[in-house]
Amino acid sequence: MRIFCRWMHEFNPVFSFVTVNSAPAHESVVDALRNIKSLPQGRQMHAYFIISGIEIDNVIATKLVSMYARCGNLMDARVVFDKMPNSNVYLWNAMIGGYARNGFCKEALKLYHQMQGKGIQPDSFTFPSVLKACSSLVSLQEGKEIHDLIVRVGAESNIFVGSALVDMYAKCNRIEDAHEVFDKMSQRDVVSWNAMIAGYAQSGHCDEALKLFRQMGVEGQFPNSITVASVLPACAHFADLRQGREVHAYIARNGFEWNVFVGNALVDMYAKCGSMEDAQQLFDKMSERDVVSWTAIITGHVQDGSCYEALRLFHEMQREGVKPDSVIVASVLPACGRLVSLQQGREIHDYIVRFGLELDVVVGNALIDMYAKCGVMETALHQFHKMHVRDVISWNAIIAGYGMNGHAEHALKFFSQMQEGDIKPNNVTFTGVLSACSHAGLLDEGMQYFDTMRQDYYIEPTMDHYTCIVDLLGRAGCLDEAHAFIQKMPLEPDAGVWGALLGACRIHSNLTLGISTAERLLELEYPGHYVLLSNIYAAAGRWDGVGKVRAMMRNKGIKKNPGCSWINVKNKVHTFIVGGKSHPQLPEIYAVLDNLAGKMKEIGFVPSRDFALHDVEEEEKEQILCGHSEKLAVAFGLMNTCPGSPIRIAKNLRVCGDCHIAMKIISRIVSREIIVRDTNRFHHFKNGFCTCGDYW
């Protein structure tokens, strides 16, 4: 015993007071247990009791159980607990609380019932722990039963019990019950307010969360870091940047800004309010960053359209050694899809496999979507089949992927398989199905699916569905039927619906209906379709109409977005603008195009000048067509990618008819597959053909 005490004294300062047969020393060791957070030190103290022959009573056992639970070692905590023949309520509370705090909520509730079975009455320290377990398990019925017992034993007035009840009801999505308990509390502390505010914010009642946050200040209760981290998502929900800045000012005044949870909530708030500059500045200043911090900033950049920056940050996160989770990889993959950056998408897929995240259903869905948006449906299908668990989003991704890539028959086949399974289609599923029918010209099938959605699945059509039907009818040349369909809609048509009809008027050169449709769009103050109306006038040779529309655009300060295409080569995005002259390889690019133009003329190709919508000479029109952004990108791809490999391009506008014809011929001349994703769909050009079947 003397040797053990000497060893304790020399190697662990906590035991510097230990002497043989010292009762005060024993009491000091018991008291010291409450501050121990290191498992090795805790075990040394436990060993001290055993070796010194001190009887472990309920007081010591309670402190040992609490210490082991605090260190995350519930196995040793349970061993101590089970060895006590006559456990009192304090020891039961320590073990139940240990389970609840460490996430073993089923075990906590099981032990709670065993406690009652042994005739030990729960007290105001028991209830918060078991209510926390109910919150985590979203076990409303169990929580209500505990609430009934709380009322019977008169513990409802306890501030900790009341706060736990508010939290339980809020997390079980019974926000009215939570507020009823909150209103009845005679005393409320910051924990009570936090539970109620977080409950409102997480259940989507963001206006109530903000209202309660203001009321909290009026009643003299000071918010803490948890409060502001809870209320910031409400500001983000409403994109209320002004309120968010006010909360940020309060955070700065009270020194909460450097708390990682608060910092994460601030970055997320600024990102969702569209203020990426503020979000990035805050992120850069954070002294401590976790995977949630990186997820917030990367997701913000993806949603803001800054996909290249999102990928740069993801690679920076990798270099810093931050371990990824399923949320962050699912957030960054859409950036690869939008940039049509297959190489980077595959690199992230390898990264996902290394960290064992591939089987996560959210990650699997994001991979399907990414490969589909890069035009690689074979890999998207392989990923779909690899998934052990699929949800409605998995099916929606594969159906939409096949539809946008011009394989309507495959999209409809998967929809049939989905109907035969356990997962019911939702409104997004039918948007994908109707869109696939529209792109393939499957008029009868599309109308039938529209009826099926309403009659068999009781899904009320949304504006997206109505837009798909107008697009379906319009592309098929049924312009009068499309117009009549709009007139009968139960919803007020939006710009998307009228825009679909206007696009069809341009395809089928219906100037009269096009002008009347455009007028409806102008009534909606929607600027994007001024350009389309101008193009309809230009295609008809009505340059007076073009001038009129362009004058209106000038008066309203509306500028036409130039055609822009981009291609990813060696993980670098190269952007080309129609008629652009800034790219360093531009002379070589035009030389390649001139060479291709000569070969195309040899086999009889003549540029369709109808697509050069300018009032200029015919020869100048041909030069304009040569400078379309997708042609520049293709020429660059031919120069800078391996022979025989596919060339992948994305464009911000619809591919014009001349470029579509040219791409088919170029694919045959160079024996390369050219994949172009425009605003409507994918075009896979190969051996002189396109998967759209010239129907787009």
Buried (B, 14 or more C-beta within 10 A) or exposed (E): EEEBBEEBBEEBEBBEBBEEEBEEBBEBBBEBBEEBEEBEBBBBBBEBBEEBEBEBEBEBBBBBBBBBBBBBBBEBBBEBBEEBEEBBBBBBBBBBBBBBBBEBBEBBBBBBEEBBEEEBEBBBBBBBBBBBBBBBBEBBEBBBEBBEBBEEBEBBEBBBBBBBBBBBBBBBBBBEBBBEBBEEBEEBEBBBBBBBBBBBBBBEBBEBBBBBBEEBEEEEBEBBBBBBBBBBBBBBBBEBBEBBBEBBEBBEEBEBBBBBBBBBBBBBBBBBBBBBEBBBEBBEEBEEBBBBBBBBBBBBBBBBEBBBBBBBBBBEBBEEEBEBBBBBBBBBBBBBBBBBBBBBBBBBBEBBEEEEBBBBBBBBBBBBBBBBBBBBBEBBBEBBEEBEEBEBBBBBBBBBBBBBBBBBEBBBEBBEEBBEEEBEBBBBBBBBBBBBBBBBBBBEBBBEBBEBBEEEBEBEBBBBBBBBBBBBBBBBBBBEBBBEBBEEBEEEBBBBBBBBBBBBBBBBEBBEBBBBBBEBBBEBEBBEBBBBBBBBBBBBEBEEBBEBBBEBBEEEEBEEEEBBBBBBBEEEBBBBBBBBEEBEBBEBBBEBBEEBBEBBEEEEBEBBBBBBBEEEEEEEBBEBBBBBBBBBBBBBBBEBBEEEEBBBBBBBBBBBBBBBBBBBBBBBBBEBBBBBBBEBBBBBBBEEEBBBEEEB
